[in-house]
């Protein structure tokens, strides 16, 4: 089968012929029906700092947002059956992630999964949404709710309203929070009413007078981190998710004087993914997306690199 593989920093993905996976003990094979393309894929290709995630060798098939159908069940996995619809949480219990560590991702027609990351995909949730939820949904929910504690009555700021930020902001709004968004793309700003935002601006510091209780940075471009910390109200919580840049210069004075709490958030849990699927099944969470084919994945990565994309790129596979 053909797989888009990472071969090194500043090198384009290579389309290579790779063996089809077979299910060993504790494993299943998933026939990929949809795979999301993420900004972190761009960062992995462009930023040498990401190379430490590929310690198990190259090339590695990328793609950490996947949904599909189980096509083979290995020994000890009898709780699953061929034909089950599933989404795959990208983080594994051994600390690796699909598409980065020793686990190949879904930029190929099939991949291996285990009980670590398999989540039943409700019939009401299509594969494209199911794939988006496995990273953009799961990561957004984990940062906003599990780490940030978003709930009714809180004033919440969201930096970046792309794939993750749209979902995080929408989840917060559905929970009853008063949500303010920061987004530089004017086309994405037009989604403010759809998301349920109180207001939207180019930068989060436009809302410094709101005394925000929680700010979640889904962009992570250094300056966004610094602006978020400066904007928080007293005793506020800042959650960093985005990895657009891997460093930031921040005001420790502000952290001390305002007694702020700073948290990092990476990916999420199977439980987070199940919660996102329930919201999607209800019809209240339908983030924008752009459908592409397997052969279009490198072009989608280039478009993300250029910026200005509204919605997630989702590759749909015919298999």
C-alpha positions in Angstrom: 0.0 0.0 0.0 1.0 3.6 -0.5 1.9 5.8 2.5 2.9 9.4 2.9 6.0 9.3 5.1 8.2 11.8 7.0 11.9 11.4 6.0 13.4 14.4 7.8 13.2 18.1 8.6 12.8 20.5 5.6 12.0 17.6 3.3 8.7 16.9 1.7 6.6 13.9 2.5 7.5 10.9 0.4 4.9 8.6 -1.1 6.4 5.1 -0.5 5.2 1.6 -0.9 4.9 -0.1 2.6 3.7 -3.5 3.8 0.1 -3.8 4.9 -0.1 -4.2 8.7 -1.3 -7.4 10.3 -2.8 -7.7 13.7 -0.6 -9.2 16.4 -1.7 -10.0 20.0 -3.5 -7.0 21.5 -3.8 -5.3 18.2 -6.4 -4.6 15.5 -6.0 -3.4 11.9 -8.1 -0.4 11.1 -9.0 0.4 7.5 -8.7 4.2 7.4 -11.8 6.0 6.1 -10.8 9.5 7.0 -7.6 11.2 8.2 -7.1 14.8 9.3 -4.2 17.0 8.3 -3.0 19.1 11.2 -0.8 22.3 11.8 1.5 20.1 13.9 2.2 18.1 10.7 3.6 21.3 9.2 5.6 22.0 12.3 7.1 18.5 12.3 8.2 18.9 8.7 9.7 22.4 9.2 11.0 22.6 12.8 14.1 20.5 13.7 12.9 20.6 17.3 10.3 18.0 16.4 12.9 15.4 15.4 13.2 14.1 19.0 9.7 12.7 18.6 11.0 10.4 15.8 13.5 8.4 18.0 12.3 5.1 16.6 13.6 5.8 13.2 12.6 7.1 9.8 10.8 7.0 7.5 7.5 7.2 9.5 4.0 7.2 8.1 2.4 10.4 9.5 -1.2 11.1 10.2 -2.5 11.2 13.8 -6.2 12.0 13.2 -8.0 8.9 12.1 -11.3 7.1 11.9 -12.3 3.9 10.1 -13.5 0.3 10.3 -11.7 -2.6 12.0 -10.7 -5.1 9.3 -8.7 -7.6 11.4 -8.7 -8.5 15.1 -5.7 -10.0 16.9 -5.5 -12.3 19.8 -6.8 -10.8 23.1 -8.9 -8.2 21.3 -12.2 -10.1 21.2 -14.1 -7.2 22.6 -13.8 -5.7 19.1 -15.0 -7.2 15.9 -14.5 -6.8 12.2 -16.7 -4.0 10.9 -16.7 -2.0 14.1 -16.6 1.8 13.4 -13.8 3.4 15.5 -11.9 6.6 16.1 -8.3 6.5 17.3 -7.0 8.6 20.1 -3.5 9.4 19.0 -1.6 9.0 22.3 -0.5 5.5 23.3 0.3 4.3 26.8 4.0 3.8 26.0 4.2 7.6 25.5 4.4 7.5 21.7 1.8 9.0 19.3 0.4 7.8 16.1 2.4 9.1 13.2 5.4 10.2 15.3 6.9 7.6 17.5 7.1 3.9 16.6 3.4 3.8 15.5 2.6 4.6 11.9 -0.2 7.0 11.3 -3.2 7.2 9.0 -1.6 8.8 5.9 -2.0 5.3 4.5 -5.0 3.0 3.9 -4.5 0.9 7.0 -2.9 1.2 10.4 -2.5 -0.8 13.7 -4.4 0.2 16.9 -4.7 -1.2 20.4 -7.0 -0.9 23.4 -5.0 2.2 24.3 -6.5 4.3 21.6 -9.7 2.6 20.2 -13.0 4.5 20.8 -16.3 3.3 19.4 -17.5 5.8 16.7 -21.3 6.3 17.0 -23.3 5.5 13.8 -24.6 9.1 13.8 -21.1 10.6 13.5 -19.6 10.4 10.0 -16.0 9.3 9.5 -14.8 12.9 8.6 -16.1 14.3 11.9 -14.8 11.2 13.7 -11.3 11.7 12.4 -11.3 15.4 13.2 -12.4 14.7 16.8 -9.4 12.4 17.4 -7.0 15.3 17.7 -8.6 18.6 17.0 -11.6 17.6 19.1 -9.9 15.5 21.8 -7.1 18.0 22.3 -9.4 21.0 22.3 -11.7 19.4 24.8 -8.9 18.2 27.1 -7.3 21.7 27.2 -10.6 23.6 27.7 -12.4 21.3 30.1 -10.1 18.7 31.7 -7.2 21.1 32.2 -8.9 24.5 32.0 -12.1 23.7 33.9 -14.3 25.6 31.6 -17.9 25.7 32.9 -21.0 27.9 33.1 -20.3 31.4 34.3 -16.6 31.6 33.5 -15.2 34.2 31.2 -13.1 32.4 28.7 -10.6 33.6 26.1 -9.6 31.4 23.1 -6.6 32.2 21.0 -6.8 30.8 17.5 -10.1 29.7 16.1 -8.8 27.1 13.6 -9.4 23.4 13.9 -8.7 23.1 17.6 -9.8 26.6 18.7 -13.1 26.4 16.9 -14.0 23.2 18.8 -12.6 24.5 22.2 -14.5 27.7 21.9 -17.7 26.0 20.8 -17.4 23.5 23.7 -17.0 26.3 26.2 -20.0 28.1 24.7 -22.1 25.0 24.9 -21.1 24.6 28.6 -22.5 28.1 29.3 -19.2 30.1 29.4 -18.9 33.7 28.1 -16.4 33.2 25.3 -14.1 35.7 23.6 -12.0 34.7 20.6 -8.7 35.9 19.1 -8.2 35.1 15.4 -6.2 36.9 12.7 -8.0 35.3 9.7 -10.9 37.6 8.9 -12.8 34.7 7.2 -12.6 32.7 10.4 -13.7 35.7 12.4 -17.0 35.5 10.5 -17.7 32.2 12.3 -18.1 34.0 15.7 -21.9 33.7 15.8 -21.8 30.1 14.7 -19.4 29.3 17.5 -21.3 31.3 20.1 -18.7 34.0 20.9 -19.4 37.1 22.9 -16.9 38.9 20.8 -13.9 38.3 18.5 -10.7 40.4 17.7 -7.4 40.0 16.0 -5.5 39.7 19.4 -6.6 38.4 22.8 -5.3 41.6 24.5 -8.3 43.4 23.1 -10.2 41.8 26.0 -7.8 42.9 28.8 -10.7 44.8 30.4 -12.9 41.6 30.6 -10.9 40.1 33.5 -10.9 36.7 31.8 -10.9 33.6 34.2 -9.4 31.3 31.6 -7.4 31.6 28.4 -6.5 28.7 26.2 -3.9 29.3 23.5 -4.5 27.0 20.5 -2.1 28.9 18.3 1.1 28.9 20.3 3.2 31.4 18.3 5.1 32.8 21.3 3.6 36.3 21.1 0.2 34.7 21.6 1.4 33.1 24.8 2.8 36.4 26.1 -0.4 38.3 25.1 -2.6 35.7 26.8 -0.7 35.9 30.1 -0.8 39.7 30.1 -4.6 39.6 29.4 -5.7 37.2 32.1 -7.6 38.5 35.2 -6.3 38.0 38.7 -6.0 34.3 39.7 -6.7 33.3 36.1 -5.6 30.1 34.4 -3.6 30.0 31.2 -3.5 26.7 29.2 -0.9 26.3 26.4 -1.8 23.9 23.7 -0.6 25.3 20.4 2.9 24.6 19.2 3.3 27.0 16.4 6.6 28.0 18.0 8.4 26.0 20.7 9.4 29.0 22.9 8.0 32.3 24.2 9.2 35.3 26.2 6.7 35.9 29.0 6.3 38.3 31.9 7.1 36.6 35.2 6.1 39.8 36.9 2.5 39.5 35.6 2.4 35.8 36.7 3.5 36.7 40.2 1.5 39.9 40.7 -1.8 38.4 39.3 -1.1 34.9 40.9 -1.7 33.1 37.7 -1.8 29.4 37.0 0.0 28.2 33.9 -0.7 24.8 32.5 0.4 22.8 29.5 -1.9 20.4 27.7 -1.0 17.7 25.2 -3.6 15.6 23.4 -6.2 14.0 25.6 -7.8 10.8 26.8 -10.1 8.2 25.3 -12.7 9.6 27.7 -12.3 13.1 26.2 -12.8 11.6 22.8 -16.0 9.8 23.8 -17.4 13.1 25.2 -16.6 14.8 21.9 -18.4 12.1 20.0 -21.5 12.6 22.2 -21.5 16.3 21.4 -21.1 15.5 17.7 -23.9 12.9 17.9 -26.2 15.6 19.3 -25.7 17.8 16.3 -24.4 20.7 18.3 -20.8 20.5 17.3 -20.1 20.6 13.5 -16.8 22.3 12.9 -16.0 23.4 9.3 -13.8 21.1 7.2 -12.3 20.7 3.7 -12.5 17.3 2.0 -9.5 16.1 0.1 -8.2 12.8 -1.2 -5.1 10.8 -0.1 -3.0 12.1 -2.9 -3.8 15.7 -1.9 -2.3 15.5 1.6 1.1 17.3 0.7 -0.8 20.1 -1.0 -3.0 20.5 2.1 0.1 20.7 4.2 1.5 23.5 1.9 -1.8 25.4 2.2 -1.7 25.2 6.0 1.9 26.4 5.9 0.8 29.4 3.8 -2.0 30.2 6.3 -5.5 31.5 5.8 -7.2 28.1 5.8 -10.7 28.0 7.3 -11.6 24.5 8.7 -9.8 21.2 9.0 -8.4 19.3 6.0 -9.8 15.8 6.0 -8.6 13.2 3.6 -11.3 10.7 2.7 -10.3 7.2 1.6 -12.2 5.0 -0.8 -10.2 1.8 0.1 
